[in-house]
């Protein structure tokens, strides 16, 4: 009667294969799902007997499932246009944190945000990455949940440096002027102040410049505009800057001077910190941003290192996982960087459901870093990775498993008939 165990093992193996194929087909639309396949090994009864040649005499005893392998080839990427969605193109896994604090690893990037503005998986696990402070990512920090909600704000950054890139027409006569350069600077409250840089040629290769702001911006200022800085630009015969002399450093607000003429002390009218010194605006003699040539006078660029406060309006994910946020102030700043984990043997990972995997001794520990480094793939924002199940291949495996099940069932029927015949001989 022990003969029944051999086809029975075949039935169990075929049933397992049918279960595996059914599971693959059921997850054909599951983002990040990886196709699974059962592998089998044969079973032999070991006997101490040998034949005349000394070869062992063994009898096959059936089949058993030896392992379940996952196909980690990349699935097709589906563009969703949703900022929180992302896919890994290449090797690696997103790192998430379950409610209990345990890290999980997934390829499914159909992320969303919770009511705290954090990136999460559909089942509520937090997406982990490296934090950013004032737009600077700290790759050495402990992994943290990533904040991308509309409530994210950035404080104002006071301007400390301004810059003007311009050319002054060398054919301008003494007393002539050039078009002014206009730029903004921000105070400690994030208020923007319009600075106007005016130019007057006083002699060949020599220009005076003045920097003014609207008098209404300063308490104690008079008139329409108030001078907050000045100096003299001296050019050499090749049109490059030779020196800057008679410099009155640019300062929004100041103590004033005792005359004549008496210049009253001023301060920023909105109550921001003053005086506010501003370096610039023409670089240095070694690296100037202003020239004097026969070309028309014109300003080609202005810069400032400050900005107003703002609230996050949109964000996008860069290939290295950096989340770039755009704020209502018009500034773009890094909010953090998505972490990516890799394993020495991805096949050794254990699937725990919800598109998650856990490391095992076979997979090795997770090695976590930035996307695009250490053999890790890059991140494609606004996309999700689809299941890599091949429906045609699964149907083929389904037919094979069904036929295997039927064949083993026939074997059991045959053994049953033999058993019935044996019993009949005893009657």
C-alpha positions in Angstrom: 0.0 0.0 0.0 3.0 2.2 0.3 2.9 2.6 -3.5 0.2 5.2 -3.0 2.7 7.7 -1.5 4.5 8.2 -4.8 1.6 9.4 -6.9 0.3 11.2 -3.9 3.5 13.3 -3.7 3.0 14.1 -7.4 -0.6 15.3 -6.6 0.7 17.5 -3.8 3.4 18.9 -6.1 1.1 19.6 -9.0 -1.4 21.2 -6.6 1.4 23.5 -5.3 2.3 24.4 -8.8 -1.4 25.2 -9.6 -1.5 27.3 -6.4 1.7 29.2 -7.5 0.4 29.8 -11.0 -3.0 30.9 -9.7 -1.3 33.3 -7.3 0.7 34.8 -10.1 -2.3 35.3 -12.3 -4.2 36.8 -9.4 -1.4 39.4 -9.0 -1.1 40.3 -12.7 -2.2 43.9 -11.9 -0.4 44.2 -8.5 2.2 47.0 -8.7 5.7 45.7 -8.1 4.7 42.0 -7.9 7.4 39.5 -8.9 6.5 36.3 -10.6 7.1 33.2 -8.5 7.9 29.6 -9.6 8.1 26.4 -7.7 11.1 24.1 -8.2 11.0 20.4 -7.3 13.4 17.6 -6.4 13.0 13.9 -6.7 12.8 11.5 -3.7 14.7 8.2 -3.6 14.5 5.4 -1.1 18.0 4.6 -0.1 18.8 0.9 0.2 21.9 -0.9 1.3 21.6 -3.4 -1.4 23.7 -3.4 -4.6 23.7 -5.3 -7.8 26.4 -7.5 -9.2 28.3 -4.5 -10.5 28.3 -2.9 -7.1 25.8 -0.2 -8.1 23.2 0.8 -5.5 19.7 -0.4 -5.9 17.3 2.6 -5.4 13.6 3.1 -6.0 12.1 6.4 -6.7 9.6 7.5 -4.1 8.1 10.6 -5.6 8.6 14.3 -5.7 8.8 17.3 -3.2 8.9 21.1 -3.5 12.5 22.2 -3.0 12.1 26.0 -3.2 10.0 28.9 -4.4 11.9 31.3 -6.6 11.0 34.9 -7.5 11.7 36.5 -10.8 13.1 39.9 -9.9 13.4 41.2 -13.5 12.1 44.7 -13.8 8.4 45.1 -14.8 7.1 47.7 -17.2 6.9 51.2 -15.9 3.5 52.9 -16.0 3.4 56.7 -16.0 0.8 57.9 -13.6 1.7 61.6 -13.4 1.2 61.4 -9.6 4.1 63.1 -7.7 4.1 60.6 -4.9 4.5 57.6 -7.2 7.9 56.4 -8.1 9.6 53.3 -9.6 13.1 51.9 -9.4 14.7 51.3 -12.8 17.3 48.7 -12.1 18.3 46.9 -8.9 17.0 47.8 -5.4 14.1 48.2 -3.1 12.3 51.0 -1.3 12.7 51.1 2.4 9.5 51.4 4.5 8.6 51.3 8.1 5.7 49.2 9.5 3.6 50.6 12.3 5.7 48.5 14.8 8.9 50.1 13.6 10.2 47.1 11.6 11.7 48.0 8.3 10.3 46.4 5.2 11.5 46.4 1.6 9.3 46.8 -1.5 9.4 47.4 -5.3 5.9 48.8 -5.3 6.1 52.6 -5.5 2.4 53.4 -5.6 2.9 55.8 -2.6 0.6 58.4 -1.3 0.6 60.8 1.6 -1.0 60.6 5.1 -2.7 63.4 7.0 0.7 64.3 8.5 2.1 65.0 5.0 4.4 61.9 5.0 5.0 59.6 2.1 3.3 56.2 2.8 2.5 53.0 1.1 -1.2 52.2 0.5 -1.3 50.1 3.7 0.1 52.9 5.8 3.8 52.1 6.0 6.1 55.2 6.1 8.6 55.6 3.2 12.1 56.2 4.6 14.9 58.4 3.3 17.5 60.9 4.3 16.4 64.2 5.7 17.2 67.7 4.3 17.8 70.9 6.3 17.3 74.1 4.4 17.6 72.2 1.1 20.8 70.3 2.0 20.4 66.5 2.2 22.3 64.7 5.0 23.2 61.3 3.6 24.8 60.3 6.9 21.7 60.8 9.0 19.4 58.1 10.3 16.6 57.2 7.9 13.5 59.1 8.6 9.9 59.4 7.2 9.8 61.9 4.3 7.6 65.0 4.5 6.0 66.1 1.2 2.6 67.4 2.4 1.3 70.9 1.5 1.9 72.0 5.0 5.7 72.0 4.5 7.1 75.5 4.8 10.4 77.2 4.5 11.4 80.2 6.6 12.6 83.4 4.9 16.4 83.5 4.3 17.9 87.0 4.7 19.9 88.2 1.7 23.6 88.7 2.4 25.0 88.9 -1.1 23.7 90.4 -4.3 25.2 90.3 -7.8 24.9 92.2 -11.1 26.3 91.0 -14.4 26.4 93.9 -16.8 28.3 95.9 -19.5 28.7 99.6 -19.6 29.1 101.3 -23.0 32.6 102.8 -23.2 31.4 105.3 -25.8 29.2 107.1 -23.2 30.4 110.6 -22.6 31.2 112.2 -19.3 28.0 112.8 -17.4 26.2 110.2 -19.4 24.3 107.3 -17.8 23.6 103.7 -18.5 20.3 101.8 -17.9 19.9 100.9 -14.3 20.1 97.3 -12.9 17.1 96.3 -10.7 17.1 93.3 -8.3 15.6 92.2 -5.0 16.9 91.5 -1.6 15.1 90.0 1.4 15.2 91.0 5.0 14.9 88.9 8.1 11.1 88.8 7.8 11.2 87.7 4.2 10.1 91.1 2.9 11.4 91.9 -0.6 13.1 95.2 -1.2 13.8 96.5 -4.7 17.3 97.7 -5.2 18.2 99.9 -8.1 21.8 100.3 -9.2 22.4 103.4 -11.3 25.5 104.3 -13.3 27.0 107.6 -14.3 30.3 108.0 -16.3 32.5 110.7 -14.8 35.5 110.3 -17.0 36.9 107.8 -19.6 37.0 104.4 -18.0 35.5 105.7 -14.8 31.9 105.3 -13.6 30.2 106.1 -10.3 27.4 103.8 -9.2 24.7 104.3 -6.5 22.4 101.7 -5.0 19.0 103.0 -3.9 15.8 101.6 -2.3 12.4 103.2 -2.1 12.4 105.6 0.9 9.2 104.1 2.1 11.1 100.9 2.9 13.1 102.7 5.6 12.1 104.6 8.7 14.0 108.0 8.7 14.6 108.1 5.0 13.3 111.1 3.0 12.4 111.7 -0.7 11.4 109.0 -3.2 14.6 106.9 -3.1 17.3 106.5 -0.5 20.9 105.7 -1.3 22.1 102.7 0.6 25.5 102.2 -1.1 27.8 103.7 -3.7 31.3 103.6 -5.2 33.5 104.2 -8.2 34.2 101.6 -10.9 37.6 102.0 -12.6 38.3 100.1 -15.8 41.5 99.5 -17.7 42.1 100.0 -21.4 40.9 96.5 -22.2 37.5 97.1 -20.6 38.1 94.9 -17.5 37.6 96.1 -14.0 40.8 97.5 -12.5 39.5 98.6 -9.1 36.5 99.7 -7.1 37.1 102.8 -5.0 35.2 105.2 -2.8 33.1 102.3 -1.7 30.2 102.9 0.7 29.1 99.3 1.6 25.5 98.5 0.8 23.4 98.5 4.0 19.6 98.5 4.4 19.3 100.8 7.4 22.2 102.3 9.3 23.3 104.8 11.9 23.4 107.9 9.7 26.2 110.5 9.8 26.9 113.9 11.3 27.2 116.5 8.6 27.3 118.6 6.9 25.1 117.3 5.4 23.5 115.5 8.3 22.3 112.0 7.1 19.6 110.7 9.5 19.8 107.2 10.9 17.4 104.7 9.2 16.0 101.3 9.9 13.8 98.9 8.0 10.2 100.1 8.2 8.7 96.6 8.6 10.6 96.0 11.8 13.1 93.5 10.3 16.7 93.3 11.6 18.7 96.3 10.5 21.2 97.4 9.5 21.4 94.6 6.9 24.7 94.5 5.1 24.8 93.2 1.5 28.0 92.2 -0.1 28.5 92.9 -3.9 27.2 93.6 -6.4 30.1 93.4 -8.9 32.2 90.5 -7.7 35.9 91.2 -7.2 38.7 92.6 -9.3 40.0 89.1 -9.7 36.6 87.8 -10.7 34.4 90.7 -11.8 30.9 90.6 -13.2 30.9 93.9 -14.9 32.8 95.1 -18.0 33.1 98.3 -20.0 33.2 97.8 -23.8 31.9 99.5 -26.9 28.8 97.3 -26.8 25.5 98.8 -25.6 25.0 99.1 -21.9 22.9 96.3 -20.6 22.3 94.1 -17.5 22.4 90.4 -18.4 21.8 88.9 -15.0 21.1 89.6 -11.3 21.4 87.3 -8.3 20.5 87.3 -4.6 21.0 84.5 -2.1 17.9 85.2 0.0 14.3 84.4 -0.4 10.9 84.9 1.1 9.1 82.3 3.2 6.9 79.9 1.3 4.6 76.9 1.5 5.2 73.8 -0.6 3.1 73.8 -3.7 4.5 70.9 -5.8 7.3 68.4 -5.8 9.1 66.0 -8.0 11.5 63.1 -7.5 14.9 63.2 -9.2 16.7 60.1 -10.5 19.0 60.0 -7.4 15.9 60.0 -5.2 16.1 63.6 -4.2 12.6 65.1 -3.7 12.7 68.7 -5.1 10.0 70.9 -3.7 8.7 74.1 -5.3 7.4 76.7 -2.9 4.9 79.5 -3.3 7.9 81.9 -3.0 9.2 80.5 -6.2 12.1 78.7 -4.6 13.1 75.1 -5.3 14.6 73.2 -2.4 15.4 69.6 -1.6 12.9 68.1 0.9 14.8 64.8 1.4 16.1 61.8 -0.5 14.5 58.5 -0.9 16.6 55.6 0.3 17.2 52.5 -1.8 18.3 49.1 -0.4 20.2 46.3 -2.2 20.9 42.7 -1.2 23.7 40.3 -2.1 21.1 37.7 -3.1 17.6 39.1 -3.8 16.4 35.5 -4.5 16.9 34.8 -0.8 14.3 37.5 0.3 11.2 36.2 2.1 7.9 37.6 0.8 5.6 38.6 3.7 2.6 40.0 1.7 1.5 43.5 1.0 4.3 43.7 -1.6 6.9 43.5 1.1 10.0 41.5 1.6 12.2 40.7 4.6 15.9 39.8 4.5 17.0 36.3 5.4 20.3 34.6 6.0 20.3 33.6 2.4 19.7 37.2 1.1 22.2 38.9 3.4 21.6 42.2 5.2 20.2 45.3 3.4 22.8 47.7 2.1 21.1 51.1 2.0 22.2 54.2 0.1 21.3 56.6 -2.6 19.7 55.6 -5.9 22.2 55.3 -8.8 25.1 54.4 -6.4 26.6 51.1 -5.5 24.8 49.2 -8.2 21.4 50.5 -7.2 19.0 51.5 -9.9 17.7 55.0 -10.5 14.3 56.4 -9.5 11.7 57.4 -12.0 9.2 59.9 -10.5 5.6 59.9 -11.5 5.7 56.2 -12.4 5.0 52.8 -10.9 6.5 49.4 -11.7 3.9 47.0 -12.9 3.8 43.2 -12.2 6.2 41.2 -14.3 3.9 38.2 -14.6 3.8 36.9 -18.2 0.2 35.7 -18.8 1.1 33.5 -21.7 3.9 31.8 -19.7 1.5 31.3 -16.8 -1.1 29.7 -19.0 1.5 27.3 -20.3 2.6 26.4 -16.7 -1.1 26.0 -15.8 -1.7 23.4 -18.6 1.5 21.5 -17.5 0.4 21.5 -13.8 -3.1 20.3 -14.7 -1.8 17.5 -16.9 0.7 16.5 -14.1 -2.2 16.4 -11.6 -4.3 14.3 -13.9 -1.4 11.8 -14.6 -0.8 11.3 -10.9 -4.5 10.9 -10.2 -4.5 8.1 -12.9 -1.5 6.4 -11.1 -3.5 6.4 -7.9 -6.5 4.8 -9.8 -4.1 2.2 -11.2 -2.7 1.4 -7.8 -6.3 1.2 -6.4 -7.2 -1.3 -9.1 -4.2 -3.5 -8.3 -5.0 -3.3 -4.6 -8.6 -4.4 -5.3 -7.4 -7.3 -7.5 -5.0 -8.4 -4.7 -7.8 -8.3 -2.1 -10.1 -10.3 -4.5 -7.5 -13.1 -4.6 -7.9 -13.6 -0.9 -11.7 -14.0 -1.0 
